[in-house]
Amino acid sequence: MLRVLFFGEIVGLPAVRTLKKKISSFAQGKGADFVIANADGASDGYGVMAETAGELLGSGIGALTGGDLIYNKKNIKEFLDNDSRFIRPVNLPYDSPGKGFGIFDTHIPGITGESIKIGIINILGRNNFNKIFPNDPYILSEGAIKTIKKRTPIVIADFHGGTTSEIQSMQWFLSGNVSAVIGTHSRVLTADSRIIDDYTAIITGAGYCGGYYSIGGLDPAIETTKILTGRFSYSKITKEDVIVQGVLIDIDETDGRAINIESFNERI
């Protein structure tokens, strides 16, 4: 059995620094064989810089996924072209920097032989995003998954969606064809984790990694004032009491079927 640990969206450098210190012991304590994290807001809540992505990938995270903020920082495009461990949404235009899916190797302790291959795909929804214009997520994800499954039955999909209905529709669209469909972007940990069609593990919201006293990792006073006044203000990352949220997924490595999914929500 393969155990995959997926961290919800990392928000801000305080969370990055905390994860760098704690990730190895945290993953080991959870019995994880492979670690994935969504890094769409890792630098300041609004994108990720190349330096930040490099730090995360050097800390024990095996793969990063993105979302609608993937190209917000200037130096990330070259990084995406040069490091295939950071996956951008698959349904962006064909010539976009980076790759929309990847296949990674890991080993399960106590099992000898060849490494286990894990396919990971990042998909961007089309609802409630007004600064990025993705192509059809259904058609393009289906084609990419067919390519992945020629090499491995294990496929983890991060669907970065602006509405719960769109995330859940993708879960049912891919049900029985992928090991898991994990919803990101809302920075809220939902309570609906389960396995559908006796094959695919799902959760609508994988939560976030960031300050506990916050709105999705951002200062509550500033975010509330923006809503009350209708005026723009720069957001601010909260630093105190970093929490990590996400899911653990147990997968049958022989056929890619999810056996169990459970969420976590812990201060570290």
C-alpha positions in Angstrom: 0.0 0.0 0.0 1.2 3.5 -0.9 0.5 6.4 1.4 0.4 9.9 -0.2 0.4 13.1 1.9 -1.1 16.2 0.3 -0.7 19.6 1.9 -3.4 22.2 1.2 -2.3 25.5 -0.3 0.8 26.9 1.4 0.2 30.6 2.1 3.2 32.8 2.9 6.8 32.5 3.9 6.2 31.9 7.6 4.4 28.6 6.6 7.3 27.8 4.2 9.9 28.2 6.9 7.9 26.1 9.3 7.4 23.4 6.8 11.1 23.3 6.0 11.9 22.6 9.6 9.0 20.2 10.3 8.1 18.4 7.1 10.4 15.4 7.4 9.3 14.5 10.9 5.7 15.3 10.1 5.6 13.1 7.0 7.5 10.3 8.9 5.0 10.5 11.7 2.1 10.1 9.3 3.8 7.2 7.5 3.8 9.0 4.2 5.7 7.5 1.2 5.3 10.6 -1.0 4.5 14.3 -0.3 2.7 16.7 -2.6 1.8 20.3 -1.8 -0.1 23.1 -3.5 2.1 26.2 -3.6 0.0 28.7 -5.4 0.3 31.3 -2.6 3.5 30.2 -1.0 5.5 33.4 -1.3 3.1 36.1 -0.2 -0.4 34.6 -0.6 -0.5 35.6 -4.3 1.9 33.4 -6.2 5.2 31.7 -5.7 8.8 32.9 -6.5 11.4 30.5 -7.8 13.4 30.7 -4.6 10.4 29.7 -2.5 9.6 26.8 -4.8 13.2 25.6 -4.6 13.2 25.7 -0.8 10.0 23.6 -0.7 11.2 21.0 -3.1 14.5 20.8 -1.2 12.7 20.2 2.1 11.2 16.8 1.4 8.2 17.7 -0.8 8.3 15.5 -3.9 6.0 17.6 -6.1 4.3 21.0 -6.1 1.1 22.0 -7.8 -0.1 25.5 -8.7 -3.3 27.3 -9.8 -4.6 30.6 -11.0 -1.7 32.5 -9.5 1.0 30.3 -11.1 2.6 33.0 -13.3 2.2 35.9 -10.8 5.9 36.2 -10.0 8.4 37.1 -12.7 11.0 34.5 -12.1 8.8 31.4 -11.8 8.3 30.8 -15.5 12.0 29.8 -16.1 11.8 27.6 -12.9 8.8 25.8 -14.3 10.6 25.1 -17.5 13.7 23.8 -15.7 12.2 21.8 -12.8 9.4 19.3 -13.7 8.6 18.7 -10.0 6.5 21.9 -10.0 3.4 21.2 -12.1 1.3 24.0 -13.6 -2.3 23.6 -14.7 -2.6 21.2 -17.6 -5.3 23.2 -19.4 -3.4 26.4 -20.0 -2.3 27.1 -23.6 0.0 24.5 -25.0 3.1 26.8 -25.1 2.8 27.9 -21.5 5.9 27.6 -19.4 6.1 24.3 -17.4 4.2 21.0 -17.7 0.7 20.1 -16.7 1.4 16.7 -15.3 4.4 14.5 -14.2 5.3 11.0 -13.2 7.4 10.5 -10.1 9.2 7.6 -8.5 9.0 6.5 -4.9 9.6 3.4 -2.8 7.4 1.7 -0.2 9.4 0.7 2.9 9.6 -3.1 3.2 8.8 -3.7 -0.4 11.8 -4.5 -2.6 12.0 -4.3 -6.4 11.3 -1.4 -8.8 10.1 2.0 -7.6 6.5 2.9 -7.6 5.4 5.5 -10.2 2.9 8.2 -9.2 1.2 10.3 -11.8 0.2 13.9 -10.7 -1.9 16.3 -12.7 -2.8 19.9 -12.0 -6.1 21.2 -13.4 -7.5 24.7 -13.3 -11.3 25.4 -13.2 -12.9 28.2 -15.2 -15.4 29.6 -12.7 -14.6 32.8 -10.7 -11.2 33.4 -12.3 -11.0 36.7 -14.1 -7.2 37.2 -14.7 -6.4 33.8 -16.3 -8.3 32.0 -19.0 -7.8 28.3 -19.0 -9.0 25.9 -21.7 -11.6 23.2 -21.2 -10.4 21.3 -18.0 -12.5 18.2 -18.8 -11.2 17.4 -22.3 -7.6 18.3 -21.6 -7.4 16.4 -18.3 -8.9 13.3 -19.8 -6.2 13.2 -22.5 -3.4 13.8 -20.1 -4.6 11.1 -17.8 -4.7 8.6 -20.6 -1.0 9.4 -21.2 -0.1 9.0 -17.5 -2.0 5.7 -17.3 0.2 4.1 -20.0 3.0 4.2 -17.3 1.2 3.9 -14.0 -2.3 3.3 -12.6 -1.7 5.8 -9.8 -3.0 9.2 -10.6 -3.5 12.1 -8.2 -5.4 15.1 -9.6 -5.3 18.6 -7.9 -8.3 20.5 -9.2 -7.8 24.2 -8.4 -11.4 25.4 -8.7 -13.3 28.6 -7.9 -16.6 26.9 -6.9 -17.4 23.8 -5.0 -19.8 22.7 -7.7 -17.1 22.8 -10.4 -14.7 20.8 -8.1 -17.3 18.2 -7.4 -18.3 17.8 -11.0 -14.7 17.1 -11.9 -14.5 14.5 -9.1 -17.4 12.6 -10.6 -16.1 13.1 -14.1 -12.8 11.5 -13.2 -14.3 8.9 -10.8 -13.0 5.4 -11.4 -10.2 6.7 -13.6 -7.9 8.4 -11.1 -6.8 7.5 -7.6 -7.8 10.9 -6.1 -9.3 14.3 -7.0 -8.3 16.9 -4.4 -9.9 20.4 -4.5 -7.7 23.4 -3.8 -8.0 27.2 -4.0 -10.7 27.9 -1.3 -8.1 27.5 1.5 -10.8 25.9 3.5 -10.7 22.3 4.8 -14.0 20.6 4.0 -15.5 17.6 5.8 -16.6 15.6 2.8 -13.5 13.4 2.2 -14.6 10.0 1.0 -14.1 7.3 -1.7 -16.5 7.2 -4.6 -17.2 4.3 -7.0 -15.0 2.2 -4.7 -12.0 3.7 -6.5 -11.4 7.5 -6.3 -10.6 9.4 -3.1 -12.1 12.9 -3.1 -12.2 16.1 -1.0 -13.7 19.4 -2.1 -11.3 21.5 -0.1 -7.8 20.4 1.2 -7.4 23.6 3.3 -4.2 25.6 3.7 -0.9 25.8 5.5 -0.5 29.2 7.2 -1.3 31.3 10.3 -4.1 29.9 12.5 -5.7 33.3 13.3 -6.3 34.3 9.7 -8.6 34.3 6.6 -6.9 31.7 4.5 -3.5 32.7 5.9 -4.1 36.5 5.5 -4.6 39.1 8.2 -8.4 39.1 9.1 -8.6 42.9 9.8 -7.3 43.8 6.4 -9.4 41.3 4.5 -12.5 42.3 6.4 -11.9 46.0 5.8 -11.6 45.4 2.1 -15.0 43.8 2.0 -16.6 46.4 4.2 -15.2 49.4 2.3 -14.9 48.1 -1.2 -11.5 49.6 -1.4 -8.2 47.9 -2.3 -5.6 47.3 0.4 -2.5 45.1 0.3 -3.0 41.8 2.1 -0.7 40.8 4.9 0.5 37.3 5.8 -0.1 36.2 9.4 2.9 34.6 11.1 1.7 33.2 14.5 0.7 29.6 15.2 1.2 28.0 11.8 -1.2 25.2 11.0 -1.1 22.5 8.3 -4.1 21.0 6.7 -4.5 18.5 4.0 -5.2 14.8 3.4 -3.6 11.4 3.6 -4.5 8.9 0.9 -3.8 5.2 1.0 -3.6 3.7 -2.5 -3.3 0.1 -3.8 -0.1 0.3 -5.8 -1.1 -2.5 -8.1 -4.3 -1.0 -9.6 -4.4 2.6 -8.4 -7.5 2.2 -6.3 -7.8 4.4 -3.2 -8.4 2.5 -0.1 -8.7 5.3 2.5 -8.6 9.1 2.7 -8.4 11.1 5.9 -7.9 14.8 6.6 -5.5 16.4 9.1 -5.6 19.8 10.7 -2.7 20.4 13.1 -0.6 23.2 14.6 3.1 22.5 14.1 
